[in-house]
Amino acid sequence: MKKKRNWFLLGIYVLVVIINVLARYNRGFGDKVRQGIFRLMQYVQGYISSLFSFSVGELLLGLAVFLAAGAILLFIILLIERIAEIWKRKRKTALHEEADKGTDAGERNLKFKRFAGRYFYVLLWITGIVSVIMSTNCFALYHCSSFQENYMPVEKREYTVGELAVVRDYVVRQCNELAQEMERDEKGHIVYENDMGQRAVSEMERLGETYPLLSGYYPRPKRFALSGFFSQQYIMGYYFPFSMEANYNDVMYISNVPATICHELSHVKGFIYEDDANFIGYLACISSEDAFFRYSGYLSVLDYLNRDLYESLGNSRETYLTYEKCSPLVESDNIFLTKEAWEEVESRAVLDTETVKQASRSFLETNLQVNGIEEGIASYGKVVEQLLIYYDGTLY
């Protein structure tokens, strides 16, 4: 029976390798995964996770850290005991060693080794199952056709600085106008009373009527329980592949929330590229009847457009300032966290923010590059290319 379990365990790891190799070297396979097993798992896992009010993915992530810490601790203890055994052997005769086996210390040592063996064996099973889920719900998706390839198949061309400026100025004007419509408190901060999560789901469902790959069931978006810690990493939202959840940071400034939720919900539909998710989130928000959602959508791409225009102008500040200017209200709304929120985060922080930020950035950069996204974090900014294609023939 144990041999059968071991063979089954080996089969799981072989399956993981097969899925990832096929996805990497066969583009069509990744698309079939997204439209087949992934879509099924998205419904099942998303429905189950939506039964809980808290983030299941965040809880599982914490459990993974706990199990990994336990494995490291056990390994260190076993290593120390092994070194101690080798050292004792050099000092004792074979007779003394035989006598030690029946002692209480020897029995305890044997029981501990058995416990460690079972722990690592169970961990192997958990890792195998999680690897299969991650392969279908995340890694294989990095090798699917993009949103642009599915719905905006045009010949790529070089866009001019003038065309980039047209799109950028259009977005700036929209931001300036919508900023005036926002309800604000006495500090000038935006106030929104409606359910942003439910509204975001409705906007994505509506977008699915135009883009079928976005159609169907969406799980309920959830706040991070540890939003302060995620703020230290400058993370606005997260897609948990092993629970099929779209989570968002509720400490960040409210103007980021609608676009972030729609961004993460696009991952739930299998669009794993960050530029795709940025663009889909943008489309969902700017086509909304809700002015706050439209404002969040335009704000979500503003920095990418500003950066690209500035660089395209040879980093000339003087020339850059000749284009449309963001109003003071837009500047105050285009932030990650308010000053008060940052002070609250720092007051509760266990680790230094810069250390957490750098560790998170390195992990994200490595993860993207390992999955074939050579640009790493810079790939987020590729949304500008999709904006240029989207507005081609409309704005210019």
Backbone torsions as a table, in degrees:
resi	resn	phi	psi	omega
1	MET	NA	-42.7	-179.5
2	LYS	-65.0	-37.5	179.1
3	LYS	-64.0	-39.2	178.7
4	LYS	-63.2	-40.8	178.7
5	ARG	-63.4	-40.2	-179.3
6	ASN	-65.4	-40.0	178.0
7	TRP	-66.0	-37.8	178.5
8	PHE	-65.7	-40.6	177.7
9	LEU	-62.0	-43.8	177.8
10	LEU	-61.5	-39.0	179.2
11	GLY	-61.4	-36.2	178.8
12	ILE	-61.9	-45.9	-179.6
13	TYR	-68.2	-34.8	175.8
14	VAL	-63.9	-40.7	178.4
15	LEU	-61.3	-40.6	178.5
16	VAL	-59.5	-45.9	179.6
17	VAL	-62.6	-45.4	-178.6
18	ILE	-60.6	-46.6	-179.1
19	ILE	-59.3	-46.3	-176.0
20	ASN	-71.5	-37.2	178.5
21	VAL	-67.6	-45.9	179.7
22	LEU	-62.9	-41.1	-179.4
23	ALA	-65.3	-40.1	-177.1
24	ARG	-69.4	-36.6	-173.1
25	TYR	-107.9	2.2	178.3
26	ASN	-139.5	98.7	-174.7
27	ARG	-58.8	-37.9	-179.1
28	GLY	-63.7	-30.9	180.0
29	PHE	-65.2	-42.5	178.9
30	GLY	-60.3	-40.9	178.3
31	ASP	-65.2	-36.6	178.5
32	LYS	-67.9	-37.2	176.5
33	VAL	-62.2	-45.2	-178.3
34	ARG	-63.8	-39.1	-176.8
35	GLN	-87.1	-11.5	-178.2
36	GLY	-111.1	-97.1	-174.7
37	ILE	-60.9	-36.4	-180.0
38	PHE	-64.1	-43.4	-178.6
39	ARG	-63.0	-38.6	177.9
40	LEU	-65.4	-46.5	-179.3
41	MET	-66.3	-31.7	178.9
42	GLN	-63.2	-41.1	178.0
43	TYR	-67.7	-50.5	-174.7
44	VAL	-66.5	-54.9	-178.2
45	GLN	-65.1	-41.2	-179.6
46	GLY	-62.9	-40.3	179.7
47	TYR	-66.3	-43.9	-178.8
48	ILE	-64.4	-45.7	-178.1
49	SER	-66.0	-29.2	179.9
50	SER	-71.5	-12.1	177.3
51	LEU	-72.2	-17.4	-178.4
52	PHE	-105.9	141.1	-179.2
53	SER	-77.4	-23.3	-179.5
54	PHE	-95.6	169.4	179.7
55	SER	-79.1	109.2	178.2
56	VAL	-65.2	-39.7	-179.8
57	GLY	-61.5	-41.7	178.7
58	GLU	-64.2	-40.1	177.8
59	LEU	-64.0	-44.5	-179.8
60	LEU	-66.0	-34.5	177.3
61	LEU	-64.2	-41.6	176.8
62	GLY	-64.1	-40.0	178.0
63	LEU	-63.8	-38.7	179.1
64	ALA	-63.0	-40.5	177.9
65	VAL	-63.6	-41.9	179.6
66	PHE	-63.0	-46.0	-179.8
67	LEU	-65.4	-39.1	178.8
68	ALA	-65.8	-40.3	178.0
69	ALA	-63.9	-40.2	177.4
70	GLY	-63.0	-40.3	179.7
71	ALA	-64.8	-41.7	179.1
72	ILE	-64.4	-43.0	180.0
73	LEU	-62.8	-46.2	179.0
74	LEU	-60.9	-42.0	179.8
75	PHE	-61.7	-42.5	179.8
76	ILE	-64.1	-43.2	179.7
77	ILE	-63.6	-45.1	179.2
78	LEU	-62.8	-39.2	179.2
79	LEU	-64.7	-43.3	178.9
80	ILE	-63.7	-42.6	179.3
81	GLU	-64.6	-38.0	179.3
82	ARG	-64.7	-41.7	178.0
83	ILE	-64.5	-40.1	179.4
84	ALA	-65.1	-38.6	179.1
85	GLU	-63.9	-44.0	179.5
86	ILE	-61.9	-40.6	-179.0
87	TRP	-66.7	-38.9	179.8
88	LYS	-66.8	-37.7	-178.6
89	ARG	-60.0	-33.2	-179.5
90	LYS	-70.6	-19.5	-176.7
91	ARG	-104.9	-15.7	-176.3
92	LYS	-112.6	157.8	175.2
93	THR	-87.3	167.3	178.1
94	ALA	-59.8	-33.5	-179.3
95	LEU	-64.0	-44.6	-179.8
96	HIS	-65.1	-36.7	179.5
97	GLU	-63.4	-40.7	-179.7
98	GLU	-64.9	-36.6	-179.0
99	ALA	-69.6	-30.8	-178.2
100	ASP	-68.9	-24.2	-173.4
101	LYS	-63.7	-29.8	-176.7
102	GLY	-91.1	-0.5	-178.1
103	THR	-77.0	163.8	177.4
104	ASP	-61.2	-39.2	-179.8
105	ALA	-62.8	-39.8	179.9
106	GLY	-66.5	-38.8	178.9
107	GLU	-66.1	-42.7	178.7
108	ARG	-62.9	-39.9	179.7
109	ASN	-63.5	-40.7	-179.9
110	LEU	-66.2	-43.0	179.1
111	LYS	-63.8	-38.7	179.9
112	PHE	-65.1	-41.2	179.5
113	LYS	-64.7	-38.2	177.3
114	ARG	-64.8	-42.0	178.2
115	PHE	-61.4	-45.4	180.0
116	ALA	-61.9	-40.5	179.4
117	GLY	-62.1	-44.6	178.8
118	ARG	-65.5	-39.5	-179.5
119	TYR	-60.3	-48.5	-179.3
120	PHE	-67.5	-33.6	179.3
121	TYR	-66.4	-45.7	177.6
122	VAL	-63.4	-38.8	179.5
123	LEU	-63.4	-36.3	176.9
124	LEU	-62.8	-41.2	178.1
125	TRP	-64.9	-46.2	-179.8
126	ILE	-61.1	-45.7	-179.7
127	THR	-61.8	-40.2	179.5
128	GLY	-63.4	-47.3	-179.3
129	ILE	-64.5	-44.2	178.4
130	VAL	-62.6	-37.4	-179.9
131	SER	-64.4	-37.7	177.0
132	VAL	-64.5	-45.7	-179.9
133	ILE	-62.8	-44.9	179.4
134	MET	-64.3	-33.9	-179.1
135	SER	-66.9	-42.7	-178.7
136	THR	-81.9	-32.6	-174.3
137	ASN	-95.4	-4.6	-177.7
138	CYS	-146.2	-67.1	-170.8
139	PHE	-60.1	-44.1	-179.6
140	ALA	-65.1	-27.5	-177.0
141	LEU	-70.6	-20.6	177.2
142	TYR	-68.7	-10.4	-178.2
143	HIS	-117.6	21.5	174.9
144	CYS	-88.9	167.6	173.4
145	SER	-69.6	146.0	-176.1
146	SER	-79.9	171.8	176.5
147	PHE	-61.5	-40.9	179.4
148	GLN	-62.5	-42.9	179.8
149	GLU	-65.2	-32.4	-179.5
150	ASN	-80.0	-39.4	-169.9
151	TYR	-125.0	-7.8	176.9
152	MET	-136.3	54.8	-175.8
153	PRO	-74.9	91.3	179.2
154	VAL	-124.9	159.8	176.0
155	GLU	-69.5	129.7	180.0
156	LYS	-70.3	140.8	176.1
157	ARG	-142.7	166.6	178.3
158	GLU	-83.1	121.9	177.1
159	TYR	-88.3	144.5	-176.6
160	THR	-82.0	164.5	176.2
161	VAL	-61.6	-36.0	179.4
162	GLY	-62.6	-40.7	179.6
163	GLU	-68.7	-39.8	176.0
164	LEU	-61.2	-42.5	-179.7
165	ALA	-64.0	-35.9	179.3
166	VAL	-62.2	-46.5	179.8
167	VAL	-65.6	-45.2	-178.4
168	ARG	-62.2	-45.7	-179.8
169	ASP	-65.7	-34.7	176.7
170	TYR	-61.5	-46.8	179.5
171	VAL	-63.9	-41.0	178.1
172	VAL	-60.7	-44.5	179.8
173	ARG	-62.6	-41.4	178.3
174	GLN	-62.0	-43.3	178.9
175	CYS	-61.7	-45.9	-178.3
176	ASN	-60.6	-40.9	-179.1
177	GLU	-70.8	-45.4	-176.8
178	LEU	-69.7	-30.7	179.3
179	ALA	-57.8	-31.9	-179.0
180	GLN	-72.0	-21.9	-175.6
181	GLU	-88.9	-10.8	-174.5
182	MET	-73.1	139.0	172.9
183	GLU	-77.7	135.1	-174.4
184	ARG	-132.9	158.0	176.7
185	ASP	-90.9	-171.4	-176.4
186	GLU	-65.7	-20.3	178.1
187	LYS	-90.3	-3.3	-179.3
188	GLY	90.3	2.9	179.2
189	HIS	-79.4	144.7	-179.6
190	ILE	-65.4	141.0	177.1
191	VAL	-120.6	132.0	178.5
192	TYR	-139.6	120.6	-172.8
193	GLU	-92.5	-20.4	-174.6
194	ASN	-78.9	170.0	-180.0
195	ASP	-79.2	104.0	-177.1
196	MET	-67.5	-35.8	-179.5
197	GLY	-63.4	-49.0	-180.0
198	GLN	-65.9	-38.5	178.6
199	ARG	-64.0	-41.3	179.9
200	ALA	-62.8	-41.0	177.4
201	VAL	-61.4	-43.2	179.6
202	SER	-62.4	-40.0	179.7
203	GLU	-67.0	-38.2	179.6
204	MET	-70.3	-37.9	176.8
205	GLU	-63.4	-40.4	177.9
206	ARG	-64.4	-41.2	179.2
207	LEU	-64.3	-30.4	178.5
208	GLY	-64.9	-19.9	177.0
209	GLU	-70.0	-28.1	178.7
210	THR	-92.0	-36.9	-178.2
211	TYR	-120.0	96.0	-172.3
212	PRO	-53.1	-31.1	179.7
213	LEU	-66.7	-12.9	177.6
214	LEU	-100.0	2.5	-176.8
215	SER	-79.8	165.8	175.1
216	GLY	102.8	-164.0	-172.7
217	TYR	-73.3	140.2	174.2
218	TYR	-124.2	134.6	176.4
219	PRO	-73.6	164.3	180.0
220	ARG	-73.7	124.7	176.8
221	PRO	-63.7	146.8	-176.9
222	LYS	-132.7	149.2	175.9
223	ARG	-77.4	149.9	170.5
224	PHE	-69.1	140.1	171.8
225	ALA	-74.4	-30.9	-178.8
226	LEU	-109.9	52.5	-178.2
227	SER	-60.2	-32.8	178.7
228	GLY	-62.4	-43.8	179.3
229	PHE	-65.7	-40.7	178.0
230	PHE	-68.5	-29.5	175.9
231	SER	-64.4	-38.2	177.1
232	GLN	-61.6	-26.6	178.6
233	GLN	-90.5	-0.6	-176.4
234	TYR	59.4	37.8	178.9
235	ILE	-100.1	124.6	179.3
236	MET	-87.8	-34.1	-178.8
237	GLY	-158.2	171.3	-177.5
238	TYR	-152.7	138.7	174.2
239	TYR	-102.7	119.6	178.9
240	PHE	-95.8	104.4	-177.2
241	PRO	-63.0	-31.3	-175.4
242	PHE	-83.6	-4.9	173.4
243	SER	-129.3	-4.5	179.2
244	MET	55.7	52.0	-179.1
245	GLU	-120.3	148.3	172.2
246	ALA	-108.4	109.7	-177.6
247	ASN	-109.1	150.5	180.0
248	TYR	-138.1	158.2	-177.7
249	ASN	-86.4	115.6	-177.9
250	ASP	-94.3	7.2	173.9
251	VAL	-91.0	-28.0	-179.4
252	MET	-63.4	162.7	-177.6
253	TYR	-62.8	141.6	-169.7
254	ILE	-58.0	-28.3	-177.7
255	SER	-64.4	-19.9	-179.9
256	ASN	-83.4	-19.5	-167.0
257	VAL	-65.7	-52.0	-177.4
258	PRO	-57.2	-48.8	-178.9
259	ALA	-64.3	-36.4	179.8
260	THR	-65.9	-45.4	179.8
261	ILE	-61.6	-45.7	179.2
262	CYS	-64.1	-36.2	175.1
263	HIS	-58.5	-49.8	-178.1
264	GLU	-69.4	-34.7	177.8
265	LEU	-66.5	-28.3	176.6
266	SER	-68.2	-32.5	174.1
267	HIS	-63.8	-38.0	-179.9
268	VAL	-61.8	-23.4	177.5
269	LYS	-95.1	10.8	172.5
270	GLY	95.0	3.8	176.5
271	PHE	-94.0	93.5	-169.9
272	ILE	-88.6	-21.8	178.3
273	TYR	-63.1	136.1	-176.3
274	GLU	-68.3	-34.6	177.8
275	ASP	-68.1	-35.9	174.9
276	ASP	-61.6	-47.6	-178.2
277	ALA	-63.3	-39.5	176.7
278	ASN	-61.4	-44.2	-177.2
279	PHE	-69.9	-42.3	178.8
280	ILE	-63.9	-42.8	177.0
281	GLY	-60.4	-38.9	178.5
282	TYR	-63.0	-48.6	-179.3
283	LEU	-61.3	-44.1	-178.5
284	ALA	-61.0	-38.8	-176.5
285	CYS	-78.3	-47.0	-173.2
286	ILE	-72.2	-18.0	178.8
287	SER	-93.8	5.3	-179.4
288	SER	-77.2	154.9	173.8
289	GLU	-80.1	-13.3	-178.5
290	ASP	-85.7	119.3	-177.5
291	ALA	-61.1	-36.8	179.7
292	PHE	-63.7	-40.9	178.1
293	PHE	-65.9	-40.6	178.5
294	ARG	-62.2	-42.0	179.6
295	TYR	-62.0	-44.8	178.7
296	SER	-61.2	-39.8	179.4
297	GLY	-62.4	-47.9	-179.9
298	TYR	-65.7	-40.4	178.6
299	LEU	-62.6	-32.2	-174.9
300	SER	-64.4	-22.9	-179.1
301	VAL	-110.9	-3.5	-174.6
302	LEU	-58.7	-47.1	-177.9
303	ASP	-64.3	-38.3	178.5
304	TYR	-63.2	-43.0	179.5
305	LEU	-68.1	-42.8	178.0
306	ASN	-59.3	-45.7	-178.6
307	ARG	-62.9	-47.0	-177.8
308	ASP	-65.5	-39.3	178.6
309	LEU	-65.5	-44.2	-179.7
310	TYR	-59.5	-44.5	179.3
311	GLU	-68.1	-37.0	179.8
312	SER	-67.3	-23.4	178.1
313	LEU	-90.3	15.7	178.8
314	GLY	71.5	27.8	-179.5
315	ASN	59.7	29.4	179.1
316	SER	-87.7	107.0	-179.3
317	ARG	-64.0	-38.5	-178.3
318	GLU	-60.7	-45.1	179.0
319	THR	-70.0	-40.1	-179.3
320	TYR	-58.2	-38.1	-177.0
321	LEU	-73.0	-6.7	177.1
322	THR	-80.7	-11.3	-179.7
323	TYR	-90.5	177.3	-179.0
324	GLU	-51.9	139.0	-179.4
325	LYS	-107.3	142.7	175.1
326	CYS	-74.2	139.7	178.6
327	SER	-70.8	159.8	176.8
328	PRO	-55.3	-35.4	178.7
329	LEU	-64.0	-42.6	179.2
330	VAL	-64.6	-43.1	178.8
331	GLU	-59.4	-39.5	-178.5
332	SER	-74.6	-24.9	179.2
333	ASP	-87.4	-21.0	-176.6
334	ASN	-87.2	64.2	-177.8
335	ILE	-133.0	163.0	177.3
336	PHE	-84.1	-56.7	176.9
337	LEU	-129.4	150.6	172.7
338	THR	-73.3	164.8	179.0
339	LYS	-59.3	-42.1	-179.5
340	GLU	-64.4	-39.4	-179.9
341	ALA	-66.3	-40.8	178.5
342	TRP	-62.4	-42.1	179.7
343	GLU	-61.6	-40.0	177.9
344	GLU	-65.2	-43.4	179.3
345	VAL	-62.4	-46.5	-178.2
346	GLU	-65.9	-34.6	-178.9
347	SER	-68.1	-26.2	-178.5
348	ARG	-102.2	-3.6	-174.4
349	ALA	-65.8	135.2	176.1
350	VAL	-89.9	-36.4	179.8
351	LEU	-113.1	156.4	178.4
352	ASP	-64.0	132.8	-175.9
353	THR	-59.8	-42.0	-178.4
354	GLU	-63.5	-38.8	178.8
355	THR	-65.6	-45.7	179.4
356	VAL	-62.8	-42.6	-178.9
357	LYS	-61.7	-47.5	-177.9
358	GLN	-65.7	-40.2	179.1
359	ALA	-64.1	-44.0	179.5
360	SER	-64.6	-42.7	-179.3
361	ARG	-63.4	-42.2	-179.9
362	SER	-64.6	-41.5	179.2
363	PHE	-63.2	-46.7	-178.8
364	LEU	-64.2	-43.2	179.6
365	GLU	-60.0	-46.3	-179.5
366	THR	-64.9	-44.2	-179.2
367	ASN	-59.7	-44.6	-179.7
368	LEU	-65.0	-43.4	-177.8
369	GLN	-69.2	-38.2	177.6
370	VAL	-61.8	-33.7	-179.3
371	ASN	-89.4	16.7	172.3
372	GLY	92.5	3.4	178.1
373	ILE	-93.7	90.0	-172.6
374	GLU	-61.9	-30.7	-178.4
375	GLU	-72.0	-14.6	-178.8
376	GLY	61.8	-135.3	-177.2
377	ILE	-61.9	-28.3	179.9
378	ALA	-61.5	-17.6	-178.9
379	SER	-64.2	-22.8	177.9
380	TYR	-57.8	-38.0	-176.4
381	GLY	-73.8	-8.7	179.3
382	LYS	-68.7	-4.6	176.0
383	VAL	-61.0	-26.0	179.4
384	VAL	-60.6	-40.6	178.3
385	GLU	-61.0	-41.2	179.4
386	GLN	-67.9	-34.3	176.6
387	LEU	-65.7	-40.8	179.1
388	LEU	-63.2	-39.5	178.0
389	ILE	-69.3	-42.6	-177.3
390	TYR	-61.7	-40.2	-176.7
391	TYR	-92.9	0.5	177.5
392	ASP	-65.6	123.0	-177.7
393	GLY	93.0	-7.4	178.9
394	THR	-111.4	-52.4	180.0
395	LEU	-93.8	-18.9	-178.8
396	TYR	-155.3	NA	NA
